[in-house]
Amino acid sequence: MSGRAHSRCRGDSAHRGAGVAPAAGLWGVPAGWSFHHFVAPSPCSLIVNLSRERINTPGRTICSTFTTVKLEELKSAVSAGTIDTVLLAITDMQGRLQGKRLTAGHFLDTVVEHGAEGCNYLLAVDVDMRTVEGYEMSSWERGYSDMLLLPDLDTLRPVPWQEGTAMCLADVAWLDRSEVVASPRQILRRQLARLAERGWSANAGTELEFIVFLDTYEEAWHKGYRGLRPANLYNVDYSLLGTARVEPLIRRIRNDMTAAGMRVEDSKGECNHGQHEINFHYAGALRTADEHAIYKNGAKEIAAQEGVAITFMAKMDEREGNSCHIHFSLADASDPSAPLFARDDGLFKSFLAGQLACLREMTLMFAPHINSYKRFAAGSFAPTTVAWGHDNRTCSLRVVGHGPSLRFENRVGGADLNPYLALSAIIASGLHGIDSGLELEAALEGNAYNASERPHLPATLRDARELFAASDVAEAAFGTEVRDHYLNAATVELDAFDAAVTDWERVRGFERL
């Protein structure tokens, strides 16, 4: 990731690998009609805005140079019979895609203009989709009413791993078109609006690790997730020999994501048995979060089609966990190729100082589950210490790049994080550092795991919840409703775990206690 210009139109033919369709073009219609071939002469001259003004969200972009083009391409693909289904999806609190499969004709005739309905419990359930208590916006007392799913046509794309299918992400609104403030996508939009008020934008890239198992998801379920067979039996970090064992799967994921309009850079092996990583080019923060959610969902679907399973849980076993490192930089909103960190050293230092000042109280936004905290272990390449360093992978915050590519990498989050919430926390923390005029402490040299004088990340979800609850920065940046909503999510997770009897307890106590 760097501060240099990046195109919002991704996935051009130079990035497509063998096995990706297409002389027929991105949508399966005649070549030359893929959306990346269109560049509007001015930001709004080609646009008939079909979705952007239908929800009252501060800082929403009025128009997009690609919306109409994508819609016309979809219409052509539907007419040609190559697309018959459109997935309309929102991202829930856990960062998962939820929504409906629409006939393409219904999407074009009705949903593009009016949206679709979905139960508001989609933003008020736990991982098991149980209706739980404590949410103001959704409850039995409120009758679990509908909310609107309003398609963001900028996100319209083909889904190459599903036959005849396209996808469009949606923003979430109440029936009066006011925003659902607890929606992760709306939370990030509001933080980006805060940057836009200062003439700034955010670039980000996320790096997701996962573990591949030779068992299917159904086999893993019936095994109780015990005795699973990792796709590699030894550490294949950077190994070309070891990664070749699973290259058919990884190659298909790379190519299908490219064909879906994402810009894949590379894949590599990682340390845990069967652990791998696929990396994408940086983009604007909202686009990165969108594509993170689409990729994570798509990779699981592709794995299932290939008869294997992958997990993004933060800590699968006692070996290395699955991380989600986030690279972040600021740019001039009017010119994303104009990086701010390289231009203004004082701004960079204050923004980074804000990360340090708020990291403990914002950890809940990077580590939202009980399992997340098992990953924070010394000597595991997952951080334990609140510190920054120059290209130092033992620190929570690693500064890398120079000149236009100067950025920091947040190494706190696991692959189970919600990208919208994590990016929102980064922006809120950075703006706090700037507004408070915080000074950046000296970089940590050496091993951050041994830096006992530095603050440490919270060790449990309960600790992180208490810190988030007491955070004035979170209250000011996100508002009381959002803060309380995600505090309740943590409470629900804690209550579920406290009520569970684990295998560890049975092994220790069945006979010997």
C-alpha positions in Angstrom: 0.0 0.0 0.0 1.3 3.5 -0.8 0.0 7.0 -1.1 0.3 6.9 -4.9 -2.8 7.1 -7.1 -5.1 4.1 -7.1 -8.0 3.6 -9.5 -11.5 2.9 -8.1 -11.9 0.6 -11.1 -10.1 -2.6 -10.4 -9.5 -5.9 -12.0 -8.3 -4.9 -15.4 -7.3 -7.6 -17.8 -3.6 -7.4 -16.9 -4.4 -8.8 -13.5 -6.5 -11.8 -14.6 -5.0 -15.2 -14.4 -5.5 -18.3 -16.5 -8.8 -20.0 -15.7 -10.6 -16.7 -15.4 -13.1 -16.4 -18.1 -13.0 -14.2 -20.5 -12.9 -13.0 -23.6 -16.5 -12.5 -22.8 -15.7 -9.7 -20.4 -16.2 -9.2 -16.7 -20.0 -9.8 -16.8 -20.0 -12.5 -19.4 -21.2 -10.1 -22.1 -19.2 -9.2 -25.2 -15.6 -8.2 -24.6 -15.1 -4.4 -24.2 -18.0 -4.0 -21.9 -16.3 -4.6 -18.6 -16.8 -1.7 -16.2 -13.1 -1.1 -15.8 -13.0 0.1 -19.4 -15.1 3.2 -18.7 -13.7 6.5 -17.4 -16.1 9.4 -17.1 -14.9 12.8 -18.4 -16.0 14.5 -15.2 -17.0 13.2 -11.7 -20.8 13.5 -12.3 -21.4 14.1 -16.0 -22.5 10.5 -16.8 -24.5 9.8 -13.6 -28.1 9.4 -12.9 -27.9 8.8 -9.2 -30.1 5.9 -8.3 -29.1 5.2 -4.7 -26.8 7.7 -3.1 -29.4 10.3 -1.9 -32.0 7.8 -0.6 -30.5 7.6 2.8 -29.7 10.5 5.1 -26.1 9.9 5.9 -23.6 12.7 6.7 -20.8 12.9 4.2 -22.3 10.6 1.5 -20.9 11.0 -1.9 -23.4 12.6 -4.3 -22.3 10.6 -7.3 -20.0 8.0 -8.7 -18.4 7.8 -12.1 -19.0 4.0 -12.2 -22.6 3.6 -11.0 -24.4 3.9 -14.3 -21.8 2.0 -16.2 -22.1 -1.0 -13.9 -25.9 -0.9 -13.9 -26.0 -0.8 -17.7 -23.5 -3.8 -17.8 -25.8 -5.7 -15.5 -28.8 -5.0 -17.7 -26.9 -6.2 -20.7 -25.8 -9.4 -18.9 -29.3 -10.1 -17.8 -30.6 -9.6 -21.3 -27.9 -11.9 -22.6 -28.9 -14.6 -20.1 -25.5 -14.7 -18.4 -26.8 -13.2 -15.1 -30.1 -14.3 -13.5 -29.5 -13.8 -9.8 -28.4 -10.8 -7.7 -27.2 -11.2 -4.1 -28.2 -8.1 -2.1 -26.0 -8.1 1.0 -25.4 -6.2 4.2 -22.5 -6.7 6.6 -23.6 -7.7 10.1 -22.0 -7.0 13.5 -19.7 -10.0 13.0 -18.5 -8.8 9.6 -20.6 -11.5 7.8 -22.6 -11.0 4.6 -26.4 -11.4 5.2 -29.1 -10.7 2.7 -31.3 -12.1 -0.1 -30.9 -13.9 -3.4 -33.0 -11.8 -5.9 -34.0 -12.6 -9.4 -32.1 -10.2 -11.6 -35.2 -8.9 -13.1 -36.7 -8.0 -9.8 -33.5 -6.3 -8.7 -33.5 -4.2 -11.8 -37.2 -3.5 -11.9 -37.8 -2.8 -8.2 -34.9 -3.0 -5.8 -32.5 -0.6 -7.6 -35.0 2.2 -7.0 -36.9 1.2 -3.9 -34.6 -1.1 -2.0 -35.6 -4.4 -0.3 -36.7 -5.2 3.3 -35.0 -7.3 5.9 -35.6 -8.0 9.6 -33.8 -5.6 11.9 -32.6 -8.5 14.0 -29.8 -8.9 11.4 -27.9 -6.3 13.5 -29.0 -7.6 16.9 -28.1 -11.3 17.1 -25.2 -13.4 18.2 -22.9 -15.6 16.1 -25.5 -18.4 16.2 -28.2 -16.0 14.9 -30.0 -16.2 18.3 -32.4 -13.3 19.2 -30.8 -11.9 22.4 -31.7 -9.3 24.9 -30.2 -5.8 25.4 -30.4 -4.1 22.0 -32.4 -0.8 21.8 -32.9 -1.0 18.0 -34.3 -4.5 17.9 -36.3 -6.6 20.4 -39.4 -8.7 21.0 -41.0 -5.5 22.5 -40.3 -3.6 19.2 -41.8 -6.5 17.2 -38.6 -7.2 15.2 -39.7 -4.9 12.4 -38.2 -4.3 9.0 -35.4 -2.1 7.8 -34.5 -1.1 4.3 -31.6 -2.6 2.3 -30.7 0.2 -0.1 -28.3 -1.0 -2.9 -25.0 0.9 -3.2 -24.5 0.5 -7.0 -20.8 1.3 -6.7 -20.4 -2.2 -5.2 -22.2 -4.1 -8.0 -20.0 -6.9 -9.3 -20.1 -10.4 -10.8 -19.7 -13.4 -8.5 -17.6 -15.7 -10.6 -17.7 -18.6 -8.1 -21.5 -18.8 -8.4 -23.1 -19.4 -11.8 -25.2 -16.6 -13.3 -24.8 -14.4 -10.2 -23.9 -10.8 -9.3 -23.7 -9.1 -6.0 -24.5 -5.7 -4.6 -23.8 -4.4 -1.1 -26.5 -2.4 0.6 -26.6 0.4 3.1 -29.2 0.0 5.9 -32.0 2.5 6.7 -35.2 2.6 8.6 -38.4 2.8 6.7 -38.4 6.6 6.9 -35.0 6.5 5.2 -33.0 7.6 8.3 -29.8 5.7 8.8 -29.4 2.7 11.1 -26.5 4.1 13.1 -25.4 0.8 14.5 -24.8 -0.7 11.0 -21.0 -1.3 10.6 -21.0 0.3 7.1 -22.8 3.4 8.4 -20.3 3.7 11.3 -17.4 3.7 8.9 -19.2 6.2 6.6 -19.5 8.6 9.5 -15.8 8.4 10.4 -14.9 9.0 6.8 -17.2 12.0 6.8 -15.2 13.4 9.7 -12.1 13.1 7.6 -13.8 14.6 4.6 -14.7 17.7 6.7 -11.0 18.4 6.9 -10.4 17.6 3.2 -8.9 14.2 3.9 -9.6 10.6 2.8 -8.3 7.3 4.1 -6.5 4.5 2.2 -6.3 1.0 3.7 -5.3 -2.5 3.0 -6.1 -5.6 5.1 -4.1 -8.8 5.2 -6.2 -11.9 6.2 -4.7 -15.2 7.3 -6.6 -18.4 7.3 -6.1 -22.2 7.9 -7.0 -24.8 5.2 -8.3 -28.2 6.3 -8.8 -31.2 4.1 -12.1 -31.9 5.9 -15.4 -30.4 4.5 -17.3 -28.0 6.7 -19.9 -30.7 7.4 -17.2 -33.3 8.3 -15.7 -30.7 10.7 -19.1 -30.1 12.3 -19.7 -33.8 12.9 -16.2 -34.2 14.3 -16.9 -31.4 16.8 -14.0 -29.6 15.1 -11.6 -32.1 16.7 -9.0 -34.2 14.8 -9.2 -32.0 11.6 -6.5 -32.5 8.9 -4.6 -29.4 8.1 -3.6 -29.0 4.4 0.0 -28.7 5.3 1.8 -30.7 8.0 4.6 -28.3 8.7 5.4 -24.6 8.6 5.2 -23.3 5.0 5.9 -19.7 5.7 7.1 -18.4 2.3 7.6 -22.0 1.1 6.9 -22.5 -2.6 7.1 -26.2 -2.2 4.6 -26.3 0.7 2.2 -23.8 -0.9 2.1 -25.8 -4.1 0.2 -28.5 -2.2 -2.8 -26.2 -2.0 -2.2 -24.1 -5.0 -5.3 -25.3 -6.9 -7.5 -23.9 -4.1 -5.5 -20.7 -3.5 -5.1 -20.1 -7.3 -8.9 -20.4 -7.8 -9.5 -17.9 -5.0 -7.0 -15.5 -6.4 -8.4 -15.7 -9.9 -12.1 -15.6 -8.9 -11.5 -12.5 -6.7 -9.7 -10.9 -9.6 -12.6 -11.7 -11.9 -14.9 -10.1 -9.3 -13.1 -6.8 -9.8 -10.7 -7.0 -6.9 -7.0 -6.4 -7.3 -5.1 -9.3 -5.9 -1.4 -8.9 -5.3 -0.1 -12.2 -4.0 -0.5 -15.2 -1.8 1.9 -16.9 0.6 2.2 -19.6 3.1 2.2 -18.8 6.9 3.5 -20.4 10.0 0.7 -22.6 11.4 0.0 -25.9 9.8 -2.2 -25.3 6.7 -2.1 -21.5 7.2 -2.1 -19.2 4.2 -2.7 -15.6 3.2 -3.9 -13.8 0.1 -3.2 -10.0 -0.2 -5.0 -7.3 -2.1 -4.0 -3.9 -3.3 -4.9 -1.0 -1.0 -7.9 1.1 -1.8 -10.2 3.7 -0.1 -11.2 2.6 3.3 -14.8 1.9 2.5 -13.9 -0.1 -0.6 -11.3 -2.1 1.3 -13.9 -3.0 4.0 -16.4 -4.0 1.4 -14.0 -6.2 -0.5 -12.6 -7.7 2.7 -16.2 -8.9 3.6 -16.8 -10.1 0.1 -13.5 -12.0 -0.1 -13.9 -13.6 3.3 -17.4 -14.9 2.4 -16.3 -15.9 -1.1 -13.2 -17.8 0.0 -15.3 -20.0 2.3 -17.8 -20.7 -0.5 -15.0 -21.6 -2.9 -13.4 -23.9 -0.3 -16.7 -25.6 0.2 -17.0 -26.2 -3.5 -13.6 -27.7 -3.5 -14.5 -30.1 -0.7 -12.3 -28.5 1.9 -12.8 -26.0 4.7 -11.0 -22.8 5.8 -11.2 -21.0 9.1 -10.6 -17.3 9.9 -11.0 -17.7 13.6 -8.3 -15.8 15.5 -6.8 -18.8 17.4 -7.5 -22.3 16.1 -5.0 -24.1 18.3 -1.9 -23.5 20.4 0.2 -22.6 17.4 0.1 -19.2 15.6 -3.2 -17.5 15.2 -4.9 -15.9 12.2 -4.2 -12.2 12.0 -5.7 -9.3 10.1 -3.0 -6.7 9.8 -4.4 -3.3 8.6 -2.2 -0.9 6.6 -3.4 2.7 6.8 -2.6 6.2 5.5 -4.3 9.5 4.9 -4.6 11.3 1.6 -6.0 14.6 0.2 -9.7 13.9 -0.4 -9.6 15.8 -3.7 -6.6 13.8 -4.9 -6.0 10.3 -3.4 -2.6 10.3 -5.0 -1.5 13.1 -2.6 -0.4 11.4 0.6 -0.6 13.4 3.8 1.7 11.4 6.0 4.7 12.1 3.8 3.8 15.8 3.3 3.0 16.6 7.0 5.3 14.9 9.5 3.5 16.6 12.4 0.1 15.2 11.3 1.5 11.7 10.9 3.1 11.8 14.4 -0.1 13.1 16.0 -2.3 10.6 14.2 0.0 7.7 15.3 0.1 9.1 18.8 -3.7 8.9 18.8 -3.4 5.2 17.9 -1.2 4.6 20.9 -3.3 6.6 23.3 -6.6 4.9 22.3 -5.4 1.4 21.5 -6.4 -0.3 24.8 -9.8 1.3 24.9 -10.5 0.5 21.2 -9.2 -3.1 21.4 -12.9 -4.3 21.4 -13.2 -3.0 17.8 -10.2 -5.2 16.8 -10.8 -8.2 19.0 -14.6 -8.7 19.4 -14.8 -12.3 20.5 -13.7 -14.5 23.4 -11.3 -16.4 21.1 -9.7 -13.2 19.9 -7.7 -12.8 23.0 -6.1 -16.2 22.9 -4.1 -14.9 19.9 -2.2 -12.3 22.0 0.8 -14.4 23.0 4.5 -13.5 23.4 6.7 -14.7 20.6 3.8 -15.5 18.3 4.0 -12.4 15.9 0.7 -11.2 17.5 1.3 -8.2 19.7 0.9 -7.9 23.4 2.5 -4.4 24.0 1.1 -1.0 23.2 4.1 0.4 21.3 5.2 1.5 17.8 8.4 0.7 16.0 10.1 1.1 12.6 9.5 -2.1 10.7 9.2 -4.0 14.0 6.8 -6.9 14.0 6.8 -7.3 17.7 5.0 -4.0 18.2 1.2 -3.3 17.9 1.9 -0.6 15.4 4.6 -1.0 12.8 5.6 2.0 10.7 6.7 1.0 7.1 7.3 2.6 3.8 8.8 6.0 3.0 7.9 9.0 0.9 4.5 8.5 -0.7 4.2 5.0 0.7 4.7 6.0 4.4 2.0 4.3 6.5 1.5 2.4 9.7 0.4 -1.2 10.1 -2.0 -2.0 13.0 -1.2 -5.6 14.0 -3.7 -6.0 16.8 -6.7 -7.5 15.0 -7.3 -11.1 14.2 -9.0 -12.5 11.1 -12.2 -12.5 13.0 -12.5 -8.7 13.2 -15.2 -6.6 11.5 -13.2 -4.4 9.0 -15.7 -1.5 9.2 -15.4 -1.3 12.9 -11.6 -1.7 13.0 -11.1 1.0 10.4 -13.5 3.3 12.3 -11.5 2.8 15.4 -8.3 3.7 13.6 -9.8 6.9 12.2 -11.4 7.9 15.5 -8.1 7.3 17.4 -6.1 9.3 14.9 -8.4 12.3 14.9 -8.3 12.3 18.7 -4.5 12.4 18.5 -4.6 15.4 16.1 -7.3 17.3 17.9 -5.6 16.8 21.2 -2.2 17.7 19.9 -0.6 14.5 21.1 3.1 14.1 20.8 4.5 10.8 19.6 6.7 8.8 22.0 10.0 7.4 20.9 9.9 4.3 18.8 10.5 1.1 20.6 13.7 -0.6 19.7 14.2 -4.3 20.1 11.7 -6.9 21.4 8.3 -5.4 22.4 7.4 -8.6 24.2 10.0 -7.8 26.8 9.0 -4.1 27.2 7.4 -4.5 30.7 7.4 -0.7 31.2 4.9 -0.2 28.3 1.2 -0.6 28.6 -0.2 -4.0 27.4 -3.3 -4.9 25.4 -6.2 -6.1 27.4 -5.9 -9.8 28.0 -9.6 -10.7 27.9 -12.8 -9.6 26.2 -14.2 -8.6 29.6 -11.2 -6.3 30.2 -11.6 -4.8 26.7 -15.4 -4.3 27.2 -14.7 -2.3 30.4 -12.1 -0.1 28.7 -14.5 0.6 25.7 -17.3 1.4 28.1 -15.2 4.0 29.9 -13.8 5.5 26.7 -14.6 9.2 26.2 -13.1 8.9 22.7 -15.4 6.1 21.7 -18.4 8.0 23.1 -17.5 11.2 21.3 -16.7 9.5 18.0 -19.4 6.9 17.7 -22.2 8.2 19.9 -24.0 6.6 22.8 -26.3 4.4 20.7 -23.4 2.8 18.8 -21.2 2.4 21.9 -24.0 0.7 23.9 -24.9 -1.5 20.9 -21.4 -3.0 20.7 -21.0 -3.1 24.5 -24.1 -5.3 24.5 -22.6 -7.5 21.8 -19.6 -8.1 24.0 -21.9 -8.8 27.0 -23.8 -11.4 24.9 -20.5 -13.1 23.9 -19.3 -13.2 27.5 -22.6 -14.5 28.8 -22.6 -17.3 26.2 -19.1 -18.3 27.1 -19.7 -18.2 30.8 -22.6 -20.6 30.4 -20.6 -23.1 28.3 -18.8 -26.1 29.6 -15.6 -26.6 27.5 -13.6 -29.6 26.4 -10.7 -28.4 28.6 -13.0 -28.6 31.7 -14.1 -32.1 30.8 -10.6 -33.4 30.2 -9.4 -32.0 33.6 -12.5 -32.8 35.6 -14.3 -35.9 34.3 -12.2 -38.4 36.3 -9.5 -36.5 38.2 -11.6 -34.1 40.2 
